Amino acid sequence: MTSAVDELSTRCYWGKQLVAVGCGLACGVTAVTGTSAFVTFGSLILLLLAAVMRSPDIASLPQERQWAVAQEGLMPAFGSFLLTWTLSFSTVNTQ
């Protein structure tokens, strides 16, 4: 049981990282600025969290452990999004 939870936590962490980098690249290349980029990132993360919460592995966990798995890697993903968004925006949209 513990290895399944650890694997789910790892998949959740790296899934958020992939979503963050992909969203940062998409927002930077398409020159999205302001709140709309944050809303896009937040929406994609919420979709990923909804998919994780529907997993049968997480349903058997206590509520506080479910929340811990859902939060796994959220701030590093936000940092990856900001970094990728800033770098891709600066690279593509310089004159």
C-alpha positions in Angstrom: 0.0 0.0 0.0 2.8 2.4 0.9 4.6 1.9 -2.4 1.4 2.6 -4.3 1.0 5.9 -2.4 4.7 6.8 -2.9 4.3 6.1 -6.6 1.2 8.2 -6.8 3.0 11.1 -5.0 5.9 10.8 -7.5 3.5 10.8 -10.5 1.7 13.8 -9.1 4.9 15.7 -8.5 6.3 15.1 -12.0 3.0 15.6 -13.6 2.8 19.0 -12.1 6.3 19.8 -13.3 5.4 18.8 -16.8 2.2 20.8 -16.8 4.2 23.8 -15.4 6.9 23.7 -18.1 4.4 23.1 -20.9 2.1 25.9 -19.7 5.1 28.2 -19.2 6.3 27.5 -22.7 2.9 28.0 -24.2 2.3 31.3 -22.4 5.7 32.6 -23.2 5.7 31.8 -26.9 2.2 33.1 -27.4 3.0 36.3 -25.5 0.4 35.9 -22.8 0.8 38.4 -20.0 -0.8 39.2 -16.7 -3.5 37.3 -14.9 -4.5 35.2 -17.8 -1.3 33.2 -17.6 -1.8 32.5 -13.9 -5.4 31.5 -14.5 -4.3 29.1 -17.3 -1.7 27.5 -15.0 -4.1 27.2 -12.1 -6.8 25.7 -14.3 -4.4 23.1 -15.6 -3.2 22.2 -12.2 -6.7 21.9 -10.9 -7.5 19.5 -13.8 -4.5 17.4 -12.9 -5.6 17.4 -9.2 -9.1 16.3 -10.2 -7.6 13.4 -12.1 -5.4 12.4 -9.2 -8.3 12.6 -6.7 -10.3 10.2 -8.9 -7.5 7.6 -8.6 -8.5 4.4 -6.8 -5.2 4.4 -4.9 -5.9 7.7 -3.2 -9.5 6.8 -2.1 -8.3 4.4 0.6 -6.1 7.0 2.3 -7.1 9.2 5.2 -8.2 12.7 4.3 -5.1 14.5 5.5 -2.8 12.2 3.5 -5.0 12.8 0.4 -4.4 16.5 0.8 -0.7 15.9 1.2 -0.5 13.9 -2.0 -2.5 16.7 -3.8 -0.1 19.4 -2.6 2.9 17.4 -3.6 5.3 19.6 -5.6 2.9 22.6 -6.0 5.3 25.3 -5.2 8.2 23.9 -7.2 5.8 23.6 -10.1 4.8 27.2 -9.7 8.5 28.2 -9.7 9.1 26.1 -12.9 6.1 27.8 -14.5 7.3 31.3 -13.7 10.9 30.5 -14.8 9.8 28.9 -18.1 7.2 31.6 -18.8 9.7 34.4 -18.2 12.6 32.8 -20.2 10.4 31.8 -23.2 8.7 35.2 -23.3 12.0 37.1 -23.1 13.6 34.9 -25.8 10.8 34.8 -28.3 9.4 38.4 -27.9 12.7 40.4 -28.0 13.2 42.8 -30.9 
